[in-house]
Amino acid sequence: MVKTLVALTVWLCFALPAVAAQQDKAGAKKPPVRPAWSELTQQQQQILAPLAAEWDRMDASRRKNWVGIAERYPKMKPAEQQRLQKNMEAWAKLTPEQRKAAREKYQTLQKLPPEKRREVAAQWQRYQKSLAARPDFSPSDPPAPPEPQTAEAPATAPVKPAGGTATAGAEVPAGQ
């Protein structure tokens, strides 16, 4: 019984300080991630305004990246500044899952060989041109995937030309 009591006492001497240290770590507040929004200059806050609502949830490395972008912003051409602002607004509207997917897609593209990246960029350019060619497209619209193509061609009604025989797909001039 004495041996058991001594063993228990020794165990408590070692265990209690370890448990107390873990509680101190768990109860201690983490230092705030820097820079805080209030620590940014007025110019940085103005540039990064689309991200203001998300700033407190960003980790330090992302904040540092955005601050670096804000520092380069005044040296950018006006068109680049506009594009950056639109991209930040679009990024701020994404859900965390969509952001994660975008980051993963970017990392995947970065790992591609240069010739494959050029091919992907060319495909993207063709897609953007096809959107711009649509009459209902506005450059401010977010990009949407193209409609799926079906094997069926749209049916055209037969039209009777002046000669009296019907031909499928013939066009009738406006006003007739």
Secondary structure, 3 states (H helix, E strand, C coil): CHHHHHHHHHHHHHHHHHHHHHHHHHHCCCCCCCCCHHHCCHHHHHHCHHHCCCHHHCCHHHHHHHHHHHHHHHHCCHHHHHHHHHHHHHHHHCCHHHHHHHHHHHHHHHCCCHHHHHHHHHHHHHHHHHHHHCCCCCCCCCCCCCCCCCCCCCCCCCECCCCCCCECCCCCCCCC
